[in-house]
Amino acid sequence: MSPSFDASSPLGADVCVPPATVPPSAVAAATVRLRAAGCVFAEEEAALLAEAAASGGGDSLAALDRLVARRAAGHPLEHVVGWAEFAGLRIAVGPGVFVPRRRTEFLLALARDLLADAPGLVPAVVDLCCGSGAAAAALTASGRRAEVHAADIDPVAVGWARRNLAGAGEVHEGDLYAALPAALRGRVAVLVANVPYVPTADLPLLPTEARTHEPRVALDGGDDGLAVLRRVAAEAGEWLAPGGTLLVETTGRQADTAREVLAAAGLTPALHHDEERAATVLTGTRPA
């Protein structure tokens, strides 16, 4: 999964005006505290925290104080407010789960295009290493009817994914393909695998929020960052339908090696890059 936070407006969402139950003076004080803690978007974050504090009922000022304290202590803003904006959806997240990155919306856009063109009345879609289930949830909202499955090895992530899919798809717990129903073998039209791709030696370079509050299993890609990708690619051809496509995120420095990995697994690789999102996606298609 993507290794760092995006330098954009908090949560990627439009900031709402704080509800009247949170006085402007309290929001201003929260802004000062957040700015002192090093939050770049202190004013926007204070507004979002005020919204969250007011929505919980009870003493909104006390709630705001608790939320600001957590954020100032370094907790991801998304964990503090309980959601992350992704592809126009509010994805529920919390402590211990990977926060979906805005750059991953590029991978999702490619997956949506493939799903729109997939043959059959109800194509099968799989989101491996699903984390909170953000990609699967967004694909269920794409307008194309599909059989959607998501899987993760982390039971905490599985819990959040089940909440976000809410009956719109099946969520399985287990190690990659071992988690999937055998009936999916050879039927998957779109296989999204947002695998961890940070080299182990680079983990200390990640933002503190990621290192401290997100699961290592969602970040650590092994010695060269491609260990999980190799495992996914090795079996992808068995699970993809003829003409089906695997989509993974990678980095520019890993792209050439990652492309070789997919080609060695019998897939036809293609590299895609989005300058605006600073996102690189590799696709591998099973020959028809």
ABEGO torsion letter per residue (X at the ends): XBABBBBBBBGGBBBBBBBAABBAAAAAAAAAAAAAAGBABAAAAAAAAAAAAAAAEEBAAAAAAAAAAAAAAGBBAAAAAGBBBBGGBBBBBBBGBBBBBAAAAAAAAAAAAAAAABBEABBBBBBBGAEAGAAAAAAAAAGBBBBBBBBBABAAAAAAAAAAAGGABBBBBEBEAAABBAAABGABABBBBBBBABBAAAAAABBAAAAAABBAAAABAEAAGAAAAAAAAAAAAAABBBGBBBBBBBBAAAAAAAAAAAAAAGBBBBBBBBAAAGBBBBBBBBBX
